[in-house]
Amino acid sequence: MHTIGISITRDRICAVALEVTTAAPRIAATVCVPCAEPFGTAGDAASLSEALREALPGVPLPGAVLTLPPPITFLRPMTLPVTDRPRARAIHLAELEGSLPIEDEEILSDLLPAPREGTGLFFAVAARRSFVESTSEHFGAAGIRVDRVVTDPVALLLLAPDAAGDPRDGIYLSTFNDILLLRVSGGGVTAARQFPQAMADHPGELLGALRETEAETGGDAPLPVFLIGETPAPLADALPDAERVPLPEGISSAHLASYGAALAPLRPDVGGGFSLRTSAEAALERERDRRWKLATGIAAGVAIVLAVGAFTFASWTEGEKAARTRALVKKEFAVVAPEVRNVVQAGVQIRAKLDSLRREQKELGTDAPPPADMLQLASGALPKGEIAVREISVEGGRMRIAGDAGSDARLVETYRAGLASAFGADFSATVQESGGSVKGTSVKFTILVEKKGDRRAS
């Protein structure tokens, strides 16, 4: 199995292919091609694809992670009325609209990982939708499918994990493209700035930003400073106590960003699932939502019809309406039970017919709560966290739920326990399938809820 990371700059496109058949990923190929125009063209993407195929003979090219450099992204701090990242993601785009030098419908954005102890402060990274989509199309036409689009701050976080897999707390300065300054605490970003590469030769403003970042921590001990990439001499001389993060063996500074992007599928928790979604991904999400709303609407409609029918039938049995409705009951009964030719005692015959239907329902396993009630119980049992239900099917007293739970497999068991509690002692909830996706970014699951004693073939 291979993963591919691609980075683009003004003058070159680089790619790193990692082989992950062993515990430690092995560098399978590193290639770079010059750009005919700043940040590449369709021809440059084709040249990169050809170079990768030559470096990986006989290996089908997998989907790639593309990282965008600071010159074509926008970095914005924002304080939101929520502290958890999933809800912040849902509302942050409204805060960005009108604050960037591009049209609102052109904004593609996501939030950098935040510290585990949230404060409401987040950092959004945005790019122009048309650029992201055209670049993805160029690589797709060249035979490289772009599965995910990230930015260089995410690539930087992926390059510097500690023994537990999180980036070490401290201040990071990277120079593998333009200059990035990130302050990391508790696995998340608490400060972020980006500067042109030329400022490294005259680092006065950079050092001022670094001192401001250190002062914002409010601690007595200075934060460690980590340098990643080939640091220009003026900047390196100004930071004699900074720790240089060694380059991975076989990787040059030009390939660092693409190497970090190639690590994204292997370290899903570090980047927090950051991705600039293209129109195709957004359309797929809207189609899933439309199907879910349609299924919910149909289930609700069926429930309403059943409730109205039950109320109407009850009213027919009232004594004061018996004389007026007897003929109507006979007529309706003849319609729904055409096999009964002689309607003499309609009430008795209806009760006999209902008893027969109930027996048939019990034999077929359809004597279950209405689909709308089952959907409501399943929805109410959803735990908090990055868990999403993608498909629900209801057959009698059986409900099959399929979805994914981010990267935390414990959410699946939490959801199963919640379903068992919500449906009660007459039902059982069983995890039929739970396992990581091919990309390693989520745990896919299937949970079966059914009445106890109903063990028909799945």
Secondary structure as GFF3:
##gff-version 3
##sequence-region A 1 458
A	DSSP	beta_strand	2	8	.	.	.	ID=ss1
A	DSSP	beta_strand	12	19	.	.	.	ID=ss2
A	DSSP	beta_strand	26	34	.	.	.	ID=ss3
A	DSSP	alpha_helix	42	55	.	.	.	ID=ss4
A	DSSP	beta_strand	64	68	.	.	.	ID=ss5
A	DSSP	three_ten_helix	70	72	.	.	.	ID=ss6
A	DSSP	beta_strand	73	79	.	.	.	ID=ss7
A	DSSP	alpha_helix	85	96	.	.	.	ID=ss8
A	DSSP	three_ten_helix	104	106	.	.	.	ID=ss9
A	DSSP	beta_strand	107	111	.	.	.	ID=ss10
A	DSSP	beta_strand	121	128	.	.	.	ID=ss11
A	DSSP	alpha_helix	129	141	.	.	.	ID=ss12
A	DSSP	beta_strand	146	151	.	.	.	ID=ss13
A	DSSP	alpha_helix	152	159	.	.	.	ID=ss14
A	DSSP	beta_strand	170	174	.	.	.	ID=ss15
A	DSSP	beta_strand	179	185	.	.	.	ID=ss16
A	DSSP	beta_strand	188	195	.	.	.	ID=ss17
A	DSSP	three_ten_helix	197	201	.	.	.	ID=ss18
A	DSSP	alpha_helix	204	216	.	.	.	ID=ss19
A	DSSP	beta_strand	225	228	.	.	.	ID=ss20
A	DSSP	alpha_helix	233	238	.	.	.	ID=ss21
A	DSSP	beta_strand	243	244	.	.	.	ID=ss22
A	DSSP	three_ten_helix	253	255	.	.	.	ID=ss23
A	DSSP	alpha_helix	256	263	.	.	.	ID=ss24
A	DSSP	three_ten_helix	264	266	.	.	.	ID=ss25
A	DSSP	alpha_helix	268	271	.	.	.	ID=ss26
A	DSSP	alpha_helix	279	316	.	.	.	ID=ss27
A	DSSP	three_ten_helix	319	321	.	.	.	ID=ss28
A	DSSP	alpha_helix	322	336	.	.	.	ID=ss29
A	DSSP	alpha_helix	346	364	.	.	.	ID=ss30
A	DSSP	alpha_helix	371	380	.	.	.	ID=ss31
A	DSSP	beta_strand	388	395	.	.	.	ID=ss32
A	DSSP	beta_strand	398	404	.	.	.	ID=ss33
A	DSSP	alpha_helix	410	423	.	.	.	ID=ss34
A	DSSP	beta_strand	427	436	.	.	.	ID=ss35
A	DSSP	beta_strand	443	451	.	.	.	ID=ss36
###
